[in-house]
């Protein structure tokens, strides 16, 4: 275990049982990983304090820490790793091969969304579009359902803030590939991506949902139509 990982883990263990809003048995949290039952605000505090006490680590040292945390036993260690990736300069040193390996250590909605939701920006994806396009297509075909969810969730932030048609086209492509899957971990991700696209691509999203209403998950159709009509989820 990385020495900085040991320090952070000790900080996590001190906070055990501090008021999480979810149970380890909730469908959102369920991963099979050990759970310290620590709320998101407390995790943020742990990361903030640790960063304040360790301001001079190099990106190489930080990546080694993040890698060690993702291979940790608990949900909280993996969650803290994703919070450290909020640093854009740090993310710039992470290869897609490395990201793929980390995704393989994660199980369930909360862990996948922690690393995929609003972490990578539209500018980051578009700056290396060919690589990201190939990577997301690969994830969408992976036998691991968590990686298939990741292929969708990684686009929810970029499509919210960018009107670039490449992001929209890839979103439709991946949704078409996954829309026949029944597990809610996929159908809810599809709904999320479609709703996220309404801000920048309202007309195109509306036309797509109308055209594909018989094949899209019913929950995705219902929630997206409501988003278009009311502006609410």
HELIX and SHEET records of a PDB file:
HELIX    1   1 UNK A    3  UNK A   14  1                                  12    
HELIX    2   2 UNK A   40  UNK A   53  1                                  14    
HELIX    3   3 UNK A   59  UNK A   70  1                                  12    
HELIX    4   4 UNK A   75  UNK A   84  1                                  10    
HELIX    5   5 UNK A   88  UNK A   91  1                                   4    
HELIX    6   6 UNK A   96  UNK A  103  1                                   8    
HELIX    7   7 UNK A  108  UNK A  116  1                                   9    
HELIX    8   8 UNK A  122  UNK A  127  1                                   6    
HELIX    9   9 UNK A  129  UNK A  140  1                                  12    
HELIX   10  10 UNK A  145  UNK A  161  1                                  17    
HELIX   11  11 UNK A  165  UNK A  178  1                                  14    
HELIX   12  12 UNK A  184  UNK A  211  1                                  28    
HELIX   13  13 UNK A  218  UNK A  230  1                                  13    
END                                                                             
